[in-house]
Amino acid sequence: MDFNKIIEELLENGRKCWNQKEWFNQTIDFMIEDIALNTQNGFIEGSFDYNLSFKKIINDTLNNNKVKNPRISNYYKCILVLFEINEHILAEDYLTRLEKSLLSRKTTFSMSLHLFLRAEIYIEKLEYRRGNEYYLLFLRDIYKRATFSERVLLYLEWSNLFIKSKNYDLAEKFISFIFKFIHHKNGTIYVNILNQFFKINKNFSEIAVKYCFEMLTFPKDSLNYNELYIIHLYCGEYYAASKDYDKAIQFFSTANSFLIEKWRQYLEKISSLRDFIPRILYLEIKEKLENKILEVVLDYHLHYNYLINSLKSAYDEVKKLSNKNYDLAFFDTLTGLNNRRYLYQKFDDLVENAIIENVPISCLLIDLDNLKQVNDKYGHNEGDVVLTWVCDLIKGFFKQSDIVIRYGGDEILVILFDVDRRNAKMISEKLRKTVEKKIITHQDKQALKVTISVGVSEANPSELTELNLLDKLITEADKYCYVAKDNGRNRVISQLSDI
């Protein structure tokens, strides 16, 4: 079987297939087929190291100087440390710097590693389609030189994408398949599989807590401090909900101790950077991270012996600190609107509330007319002023329960809660007229008029449970927005009869 050809077909399908879940399922079927061809009588053939993880393989490769240029190798080590301490935004910044400054000197391995790191970053940014694409590109790049063990460990790492994108059924399909062949119930890979089952079943506490208990029978070094913290915290919440407060306090207290150890370990990892990166880069990273981590460690050390109220207070505080970068990741700095990642994070909650209240939702795709001409005539700075002005107006136009985001360059997407197509069109018309009446004074005192075109789509209560609902809403709104622009701009289209 020509697996390279299959990978190319998967990449092509990703570009053509609008249904993300269908494409993910095709990817999982490929992984399962690869594993099945290397198994016999229910066992994985050949030598298989059960104590490895894919990231450990990468670290070992860097430490063994497979990347010949020490400077490039050290940059990668730095980025991997930032991954380990969950600073993915900072990691992306340094990866981008590496791409710009060292592109001409990258080795074959470093080019492959770039693809893997990009895949991981896209997952953290909630851009799951891009993440899957980059995993496939990485696999295509290494397939011929990777061992079967390495591919299995990569697939296990890859399965996090399906869990984080909430495709739990797909993730369970793959994890259950691979679990059948892992009869060696020791080592890192077995514990990692249990951890994946735990993450898949987090919403089913009785099932999830059983996986927690099984993982806790293994030596502590089978999991990292962050994983141990999450498991103990989950068990504490489980026993608190069951009103078994003695066990809840025990697990919360242990979770808190692992939290302290996690932050201490983060400090050590940051300190370790000075051994292999330039001093100026080390000081830059240290300044951004070390003070925050040190404050958290000291604060939690004071709370270590307190009972459940003190532990919960400490947990809330560190959660607030940890979410600062998370919140920033959902914000578009130019317009002040939220971005696509915010939409993908909040849409399911909005739909869930609409289902409970049995109300419709609508989607507006708003496109600024002729912004390109403003950019071409007056420059992009003036175009940004126009875009920001319109976004400021839009921000105050909708309810707090609605989702308003910058979807593209000059496109704004709005999801309206408890609004049907007819009312969505009325709201859009009111917005269109408001924008049309306003005049922006250019810096040379010349007046600029701005107009918008809007496409409208709707999901009534009976349609809210459909698969790929968001994709369908956006596709329909986008289609009508194009119709509006093709028919003279400065208009709202919610159905073809509006023309």
C-alpha positions as CSV (number, residue, x, y, z in Angstrom):
1,M,0.0,0.0,0.0
2,D,1.3,3.4,-1.0
3,F,0.9,5.4,2.2
4,N,2.6,8.5,0.8
5,K,-0.1,8.6,-1.9
6,I,-2.8,8.2,0.8
7,I,-1.3,11.1,2.8
8,E,-1.3,13.3,-0.3
9,E,-4.9,12.4,-0.8
10,L,-5.8,13.3,2.8
11,L,-4.0,16.7,2.4
12,E,-6.0,17.3,-0.8
13,N,-9.2,16.2,0.9
14,G,-8.5,18.7,3.7
15,R,-8.5,21.5,1.1
16,K,-11.7,20.4,-0.5
17,C,-13.7,18.9,2.3
18,W,-15.9,21.5,4.1
19,N,-17.0,19.0,6.7
20,Q,-14.1,19.0,9.2
21,K,-15.3,16.0,11.2
22,E,-15.4,13.9,8.0
23,W,-11.8,14.8,7.2
24,F,-10.7,14.0,10.8
25,N,-12.4,10.7,10.5
26,Q,-10.5,9.9,7.3
27,T,-7.3,10.8,9.1
28,I,-8.1,8.4,11.9
29,D,-8.9,5.6,9.5
30,F,-5.5,6.1,7.9
31,M,-3.8,5.8,11.4
32,I,-5.8,2.7,12.2
33,E,-4.9,1.1,8.9
34,D,-1.2,1.9,9.4
35,I,-1.3,0.2,12.8
36,A,-3.3,-2.7,11.6
37,L,-0.8,-3.6,8.9
38,N,1.9,-3.8,11.6
39,T,0.1,-6.1,14.0
40,Q,-0.3,-9.8,14.1
41,N,-2.4,-12.0,16.3
42,G,-3.5,-9.0,18.3
43,F,0.0,-7.9,19.2
44,I,2.3,-5.1,17.8
45,E,5.0,-6.7,15.8
46,G,8.7,-6.2,16.4
47,S,10.5,-4.2,19.0
48,F,8.3,-1.6,20.6
49,D,9.5,0.7,23.4
50,Y,6.6,1.2,25.9
51,N,8.5,3.8,27.9
52,L,8.8,6.5,25.2
53,S,6.7,9.5,24.2
54,F,7.0,11.3,20.9
55,K,8.2,14.5,22.5
56,K,10.9,12.6,24.4
57,I,12.0,11.3,21.0
58,I,12.3,14.9,19.7
59,N,14.2,16.0,22.8
60,D,16.6,13.0,22.5
61,T,17.1,13.8,18.8
62,L,18.1,17.4,19.6
63,N,20.4,16.3,22.4
64,N,22.1,13.9,20.1
65,N,22.9,16.8,17.7
66,K,21.0,15.5,14.8
67,V,20.5,19.2,13.9
68,K,24.1,20.1,13.1
69,N,23.9,23.8,13.6
70,P,24.0,24.3,17.4
71,R,22.3,27.7,17.2
72,I,19.2,26.2,15.4
73,S,19.2,23.2,17.8
74,N,19.3,25.6,20.8
75,Y,16.4,27.6,19.5
76,Y,14.3,24.5,19.2
77,K,15.2,23.4,22.7
78,C,14.1,26.8,23.9
79,I,10.8,26.5,22.0
80,L,10.2,23.0,23.4
81,V,10.7,24.3,27.0
82,L,8.1,27.0,26.3
83,F,5.8,24.3,25.2
84,E,6.4,22.3,28.4
85,I,5.5,25.3,30.5
86,N,2.3,26.0,28.4
87,E,3.6,29.3,27.0
88,H,2.4,28.5,23.4
89,I,2.0,32.2,22.4
90,L,5.6,33.0,23.3
91,A,6.7,29.7,21.7
92,E,5.0,30.8,18.4
93,D,6.7,34.1,18.6
94,Y,10.2,32.5,18.8
95,L,9.3,29.9,16.2
96,T,8.4,32.7,13.8
97,R,11.7,34.5,14.6
98,L,13.5,31.2,13.8
99,E,11.7,30.8,10.5
100,K,12.7,34.4,9.5
101,S,16.3,34.4,10.6
102,L,17.4,30.8,10.1
103,L,15.3,29.7,7.1
104,S,18.2,29.3,4.7
105,R,20.2,27.1,7.2
106,K,17.5,24.6,8.2
107,T,18.3,20.9,8.0
108,T,15.9,18.2,6.8
109,F,15.1,17.4,10.5
110,S,14.6,21.0,11.5
111,M,12.2,21.5,8.5
112,S,10.2,18.5,9.7
113,L,10.3,19.7,13.3
114,H,8.9,23.1,12.2
115,L,5.8,21.3,10.8
116,F,5.3,19.4,14.1
117,L,5.6,22.5,16.3
118,R,3.3,24.5,14.0
119,A,0.7,21.7,14.3
120,E,0.9,21.9,18.1
121,I,0.6,25.6,18.1
122,Y,-2.5,25.6,15.9
123,I,-4.2,23.1,18.3
124,E,-3.5,25.6,21.2
125,K,-4.9,28.4,19.0
126,L,-8.1,26.2,18.4
127,E,-7.4,26.2,14.7
128,Y,-7.9,22.4,14.5
129,R,-8.1,22.1,10.7
130,R,-4.7,23.8,10.3
131,G,-3.4,21.6,13.1
132,N,-4.5,18.4,11.3
133,E,-3.0,19.7,8.0
134,Y,0.4,20.4,9.6
135,Y,0.4,17.0,11.3
136,L,-0.2,15.4,7.9
137,L,2.6,17.5,6.4
138,F,4.9,16.4,9.2
139,L,4.0,12.7,8.8
140,R,4.5,12.9,5.0
141,D,8.0,14.4,5.7
142,I,9.1,11.7,8.1
143,Y,7.1,8.7,7.1
144,K,9.9,6.9,5.3
145,R,12.5,7.4,7.9
146,A,10.3,7.0,11.0
147,T,10.0,3.6,12.8
148,F,6.6,2.1,13.4
149,S,7.0,2.8,17.1
150,E,7.7,6.5,16.4
151,R,4.5,6.7,14.2
152,V,2.4,5.1,16.9
153,L,3.7,7.5,19.5
154,L,3.0,10.4,17.0
155,Y,-0.5,9.2,16.4
156,L,-1.1,9.1,20.2
157,E,0.1,12.7,20.5
158,W,-2.0,13.6,17.5
159,S,-5.1,12.2,19.2
160,N,-5.1,15.3,21.4
161,L,-6.3,17.3,18.5
162,F,-9.5,15.3,18.2
163,I,-10.1,15.5,22.0
164,K,-9.5,19.3,22.2
165,S,-11.8,19.9,19.1
166,K,-14.5,17.9,21.1
167,N,-14.6,15.1,18.5
168,Y,-14.7,12.7,21.4
169,D,-16.3,9.8,19.4
170,L,-13.4,10.0,16.9
171,A,-10.8,10.1,19.6
172,E,-12.3,7.2,21.4
173,K,-12.5,5.2,18.1
174,F,-8.7,5.6,17.7
175,I,-7.7,5.2,21.3
176,S,-9.9,2.1,21.7
177,F,-8.3,0.5,18.6
178,I,-4.7,1.1,19.7
179,F,-5.6,0.0,23.3
180,K,-6.4,-3.5,21.9
181,F,-2.8,-4.0,20.9
182,I,-1.1,-2.7,24.0
183,H,-0.9,-5.8,26.2
184,H,2.2,-4.5,28.1
185,K,0.4,-2.8,31.0
186,N,3.4,-0.8,32.1
187,G,5.3,2.1,30.8
188,T,4.6,5.6,29.5
189,I,2.5,4.7,26.5
190,Y,0.0,2.7,28.6
191,V,-0.4,5.5,31.1
192,N,-0.8,8.0,28.2
193,I,-3.6,5.9,26.7
194,L,-5.4,5.9,30.1
195,N,-4.9,9.6,30.3
196,Q,-6.5,10.0,26.8
197,F,-9.5,7.9,27.9
198,F,-9.8,10.1,31.0
199,K,-9.8,13.3,28.9
200,I,-12.4,11.8,26.5
201,N,-14.7,10.9,29.4
202,K,-14.3,14.0,31.7
203,N,-18.0,14.7,31.4
204,F,-18.9,11.2,32.7
205,S,-17.4,11.4,36.2
206,E,-18.0,7.8,37.2
207,I,-16.0,6.6,34.2
208,A,-13.4,9.3,34.2
209,V,-12.5,8.8,37.9
210,K,-11.9,5.1,37.3
211,Y,-9.2,6.0,34.8
212,C,-7.8,8.5,37.4
213,F,-7.5,5.8,40.0
214,E,-5.8,3.4,37.6
215,M,-3.3,6.0,36.6
216,L,-2.5,6.8,40.3
217,T,-1.4,3.1,40.8
218,F,1.6,3.8,38.6
219,P,4.8,5.5,39.8
220,K,4.6,9.3,40.0
221,D,7.2,9.8,37.3
222,S,4.8,8.1,34.8
223,L,3.0,11.4,34.6
224,N,4.2,15.0,34.8
225,Y,3.3,17.4,37.7
226,N,0.6,19.2,35.6
227,E,-1.1,15.9,34.8
228,L,-0.9,14.8,38.4
229,Y,-2.4,18.1,39.5
230,I,-5.3,17.8,37.0
231,I,-6.1,14.2,38.1
232,H,-6.0,15.0,41.8
233,L,-8.1,18.1,41.3
234,Y,-10.7,16.1,39.3
235,C,-10.9,13.5,42.0
236,G,-11.2,16.2,44.7
237,E,-14.2,17.8,42.8
238,Y,-15.7,14.3,42.3
239,Y,-15.6,13.6,46.1
240,A,-16.8,17.1,46.9
241,A,-19.8,16.6,44.7
242,S,-20.3,13.2,46.4
243,K,-20.1,15.0,49.8
244,D,-17.2,12.8,50.9
245,Y,-15.3,15.9,52.2
246,D,-12.5,14.0,53.9
247,K,-11.4,12.5,50.6
248,A,-12.1,15.7,48.8
249,I,-9.8,17.7,51.1
250,Q,-7.1,15.0,50.7
251,F,-7.2,15.2,46.9
252,F,-7.4,19.0,46.9
253,S,-4.5,19.2,49.2
254,T,-2.4,16.8,47.1
255,A,-3.5,18.7,44.0
256,N,-2.2,21.9,45.6
257,S,1.1,20.4,46.4
258,F,1.5,19.2,42.7
259,L,0.5,22.7,41.6
260,I,3.4,24.2,43.6
261,E,5.8,21.5,42.3
262,K,4.6,22.3,38.7
263,W,5.4,26.0,39.1
264,R,8.8,25.2,40.7
265,Q,9.5,22.9,37.8
266,Y,8.6,25.7,35.4
267,L,11.1,28.0,37.2
268,E,13.8,25.3,36.8
269,K,13.0,24.9,33.1
270,I,13.3,28.7,32.6
271,S,16.6,28.7,34.4
272,S,17.8,25.8,32.3
273,L,17.4,28.0,29.1
274,R,20.5,30.0,30.0
275,D,22.7,27.0,29.3
276,F,21.9,26.9,25.6
277,I,20.4,30.2,24.4
278,P,22.0,33.7,24.0
279,R,21.9,35.8,27.2
280,I,19.8,38.5,25.7
281,L,17.1,36.0,24.7
282,Y,17.2,34.3,28.1
283,L,16.7,37.6,29.9
284,E,13.8,38.4,27.6
285,I,12.0,35.2,28.4
286,K,12.9,35.3,32.1
287,E,11.5,38.8,32.4
288,K,8.2,37.7,30.8
289,L,7.7,34.6,32.9
290,E,9.8,34.2,36.0
291,N,8.3,36.9,38.1
292,K,4.8,35.7,37.5
293,I,5.7,32.1,38.3
294,L,7.7,33.1,41.4
295,E,4.7,35.1,42.8
296,V,2.4,32.1,42.3
297,V,4.8,29.7,44.0
298,L,5.3,31.9,47.0
299,D,1.6,32.6,47.3
300,Y,0.7,28.9,47.2
301,H,3.4,28.0,49.6
302,L,1.6,30.2,52.2
303,H,-1.7,28.4,51.6
304,Y,-0.2,24.9,51.6
305,N,-1.5,23.8,55.0
306,Y,-4.9,25.4,54.8
307,L,-8.1,23.5,54.6
308,I,-10.5,23.4,51.6
309,N,-11.5,27.1,51.6
310,S,-7.9,28.2,51.4
311,L,-7.1,25.6,48.8
312,K,-10.0,26.7,46.6
313,S,-9.1,30.4,47.0
314,A,-5.5,29.6,45.9
315,Y,-6.8,27.5,42.9
316,D,-9.0,30.4,41.8
317,E,-6.1,32.8,42.0
318,V,-3.7,30.7,39.9
319,K,-6.5,30.0,37.4
320,K,-6.9,33.7,36.9
321,L,-3.2,34.2,36.3
322,S,-3.1,31.3,33.9
323,N,-6.0,32.6,31.9
324,K,-4.4,36.0,31.1
325,N,-2.7,34.8,28.0
326,Y,-5.7,32.7,27.2
327,D,-8.0,35.8,27.2
328,L,-5.5,37.8,25.1
329,A,-5.5,35.0,22.5
330,F,-9.2,35.7,21.8
331,F,-8.9,39.4,21.2
332,D,-8.2,41.4,18.0
333,T,-6.0,44.3,19.0
334,L,-6.8,46.5,16.0
335,T,-10.6,46.5,16.1
336,G,-11.2,45.7,19.8
337,L,-13.5,42.8,18.7
338,N,-13.0,39.2,19.5
339,N,-11.5,36.9,16.9
340,R,-12.3,33.5,15.3
341,R,-10.9,31.5,18.2
342,Y,-13.4,33.2,20.5
343,L,-16.2,32.2,18.1
344,Y,-15.1,28.5,18.1
345,Q,-14.9,28.6,21.9
346,K,-18.3,30.3,22.6
347,F,-20.5,29.1,19.8
348,D,-21.3,25.7,21.3
349,D,-22.4,27.4,24.6
350,L,-24.6,29.8,22.7
351,V,-26.3,26.9,20.8
352,E,-26.7,24.9,24.0
353,N,-28.6,27.9,25.6
354,A,-30.7,28.3,22.4
355,I,-31.7,24.6,22.5
356,I,-32.6,24.9,26.2
357,E,-34.8,28.0,25.6
358,N,-36.1,26.6,22.2
359,V,-35.2,29.8,20.3
360,P,-33.5,30.5,16.9
361,I,-30.1,31.9,16.2
362,S,-29.0,34.0,13.2
363,C,-25.7,34.8,11.5
364,L,-24.7,38.1,9.9
365,L,-21.7,38.4,7.7
366,I,-20.9,42.1,7.4
367,D,-18.4,43.3,4.7
368,L,-17.2,46.8,4.4
369,D,-17.7,48.1,0.8
370,N,-14.7,49.4,-1.1
371,L,-12.3,49.4,1.8
372,K,-9.6,48.4,-0.7
373,Q,-10.1,51.6,-2.6
374,V,-9.6,53.6,0.7
375,N,-6.4,51.6,1.3
376,D,-5.2,52.2,-2.2
377,K,-6.0,55.9,-2.2
378,Y,-5.1,57.0,1.3
379,G,-3.0,54.2,2.7
380,H,-3.6,51.2,5.0
381,N,-3.4,53.4,8.1
382,E,-6.5,55.3,6.9
383,G,-8.1,52.0,6.0
384,D,-7.5,50.8,9.6
385,V,-9.1,54.0,10.9
386,V,-12.2,53.3,8.8
387,L,-12.4,49.7,9.9
388,T,-11.9,50.6,13.5
389,W,-14.6,53.2,13.4
390,V,-17.1,50.8,11.9
391,C,-16.2,48.1,14.5
392,D,-16.6,50.6,17.3
393,L,-20.1,51.3,16.0
394,I,-20.9,47.6,15.7
395,K,-19.6,46.8,19.2
396,G,-22.4,48.9,20.7
397,F,-25.1,47.7,18.4
398,F,-25.7,44.2,19.6
399,K,-26.6,42.4,22.9
400,Q,-24.1,41.0,25.3
401,S,-25.5,37.5,24.6
402,D,-24.5,37.8,20.9
403,I,-21.1,36.9,19.5
404,V,-19.4,39.7,17.5
405,I,-16.0,38.9,16.0
406,R,-13.6,40.2,13.3
407,Y,-13.8,37.2,10.9
408,G,-11.4,38.4,8.2
409,G,-9.6,41.5,6.9
410,D,-12.7,43.7,6.6
411,E,-15.4,41.1,7.5
412,I,-17.3,41.1,10.8
413,L,-19.3,38.0,11.8
414,V,-22.2,38.2,14.3
415,I,-24.2,35.4,15.8
416,L,-27.5,36.6,17.2
417,F,-29.2,34.8,20.1
418,D,-33.0,34.5,20.0
419,V,-33.3,36.3,16.6
420,D,-35.0,34.8,13.5
421,R,-34.1,35.6,9.9
422,R,-36.8,38.4,9.6
423,N,-35.7,40.2,12.7
424,A,-32.0,39.6,11.8
425,K,-32.6,41.4,8.5
426,M,-34.4,44.3,10.3
427,I,-31.4,44.7,12.7
428,S,-29.0,44.5,9.8
429,E,-30.9,47.2,7.8
430,K,-30.9,49.5,10.9
431,L,-27.1,49.0,11.2
432,R,-26.6,49.5,7.4
433,K,-28.5,52.8,7.5
434,T,-26.6,54.0,10.6
435,V,-23.3,53.3,8.9
436,E,-24.4,54.9,5.6
437,K,-25.4,58.2,7.4
438,K,-22.1,58.6,9.1
439,I,-19.3,60.6,7.5
440,I,-15.6,60.1,8.5
441,T,-13.4,63.1,8.0
442,H,-10.1,62.2,6.4
443,Q,-6.9,63.9,7.7
444,D,-6.9,66.3,4.8
445,K,-10.5,67.3,5.7
446,Q,-11.9,65.3,2.9
447,A,-15.1,63.4,3.8
448,L,-15.3,59.7,3.5
449,K,-18.6,57.8,3.2
450,V,-18.6,54.1,4.3
451,T,-21.2,51.5,3.4
452,I,-21.6,47.8,4.3
453,S,-23.1,44.7,2.6
454,V,-24.6,42.1,4.9
455,G,-25.6,38.5,4.3
456,V,-28.1,36.8,6.7
457,S,-28.7,33.2,7.6
458,E,-30.7,31.5,10.3
459,A,-31.0,28.2,12.3
460,N,-34.5,27.7,13.7
461,P,-34.9,25.6,16.9
462,S,-35.4,22.3,15.0
463,E,-32.0,22.8,13.2
464,L,-29.8,23.6,16.3
465,T,-28.7,20.0,16.7
466,E,-27.4,19.6,13.2
467,L,-23.8,18.6,12.6
468,N,-21.5,21.4,11.4
469,L,-24.1,24.0,12.2
470,L,-21.6,26.9,12.4
471,D,-20.1,26.0,9.0
472,K,-23.6,25.9,7.4
473,L,-24.6,29.3,8.9
474,I,-21.4,31.0,7.8
475,T,-21.6,29.5,4.3
476,E,-25.1,30.7,3.8
477,A,-24.5,34.2,5.2
478,D,-21.3,34.4,3.0
479,K,-23.3,33.5,-0.1
480,Y,-25.9,36.2,0.5
481,C,-23.2,38.7,1.3
482,Y,-21.7,38.0,-2.1
483,V,-25.1,38.4,-3.7
484,A,-25.4,41.8,-1.9
485,K,-22.1,43.0,-3.3
486,D,-22.8,41.7,-6.8
487,N,-26.1,43.6,-6.8
488,G,-24.7,47.1,-6.1
489,R,-23.4,46.8,-2.5
490,N,-24.8,48.7,0.5
491,R,-27.6,46.3,1.0
492,V,-28.8,43.4,3.2
493,I,-29.7,40.0,1.7
494,S,-31.3,37.3,3.7
495,Q,-32.8,35.3,0.8
496,L,-32.7,35.4,-3.0
497,S,-36.1,37.2,-3.1
498,D,-34.5,40.2,-1.5
499,I,-32.7,41.1,-4.8
